[in-house]
Amino acid sequence: MTMTDIIKWDILFLVLNLSAFSIYFMDKQAARHGRRRISERTLLILALIGGSLGALAAQQLLRHKTRKEPFRSILAAILILHGTLIAVLVFLPLWSPLLLQDF
């Protein structure tokens, strides 16, 4: 992976998380003003496709959906899934020569 590829992935990650944060903010504002809300399903899908850190930041900073179950648990599971995937992607290149030695 080249440095350009890494920068592209970083930009995508940043955009996804800023978008998730912004949409959580819009939903919080809609809740405050009695307007039409964004569905929890949509909010969780935004987290799942890569905006989990932005969703968590919005949840904590805006105090939005902090007591709502099962929303909190599902968001926590998405964060764990993303952390696991990142760990696998980071460490897989280090493990692959060791795994191939056994064959």
LINUR-V961319 format. One record per helix or strand of 2 or more residues. SS is the DSSP state (H for helix, E for strand). FROM is the first residue (numbers start at 0). LEN is the number of residues. Records with the same first field share a line. If there is no record, write none. Layout:
SS->FROM-LEN  FROM-LEN
//
This chain:
H->2-31  39-23  70-31
//
